Amino acid sequence: MKHLPKLQYISDGYTYNEQLYNLLSALDAGIQWVQIRWKNAAIKPIEKLSIEIKKQCEKYNTILIINDHVHIAKEISADGV
């Protein structure tokens, strides 16, 4: 059985650049579980962010969860929704 890290970073920021910066900072700091949560954004920026963060999570061996968007999670093979 795979054990999940106890500490999770839930993304924060109003713009794509804020979201990306904060997520990358969390990964650089050693977080092992991130959730993309961007409630007021349009689909295209969320998709773009998800694709970029998925690549980074693979480099850091980090769990990626996508909030609210099952189709994006499935499309990029995220670890969960």
N, C-alpha and C positions, 0 to 999 in steps of 0.2 A: 504494500500500500504506500502510495506517495504521500509524504507529509507536506502540507502547505506551510509556507512561512507565516509567522504570526503577525507580521507588520506589512501593511499594504499601503501603497500610495494611490490616492484617487486624484486624477488630474484636476488642475485648476488653471483658470485663465479665461479672459474674454475674447482673445484673438488667437489665431493659429500660432503666431510667433510666441505668445505667452504660454500657450499649452505645450508647444514643442520644447521651449526652453525649460519649463518646469519639469516635464517628463524626463528630459535628458539629464537634468540636474539630479533628479531622484535616482536615475540609473547610475550615474557617476558616483553617487553617494553610497551605492551598494544595495539599494532596495531590490528585493527579489520577486515582487509581486506588484504589478501596476494595473490600474483600471482607468480606461479612457471614459471620462464622464464630462460631456460638453453639451448641456441641456439646450442652450439657445442658438446653437450653430446650425447652419444648413448642412445637408447631407454631404455635398462635395468636399468641404473642408474637413469634415469628420473622416471621410474615406481617405483623403490624402494623409491626414495625421495618423490614422490607423495603419496605413501601409508603411509609413516611415518608422513608426514606433515598433511595429512588428519586426522590421529588420534589426532595429537596435536591441530589442528583447532577445532575439536569436543570438546576437553577439554576446550579450550579458548573461544568457541562459536564465532569463526572467519570465515569469508567468504573466501573460497578457489577457486581461478581461475587457470586453467591450460592453459598455452600459447601453441598454435600450435598443441596440441595432443588431438583431440576430443575423440579418443578411450580410452585414459587413463582417461580423465575427466569422461566419461560415466562409465568406469569400476569401478572407486572408488567413484562414485556419488559426484563428485565435484560440487560446486555451479555454475560453468560456465566455458566457454572457451573464 
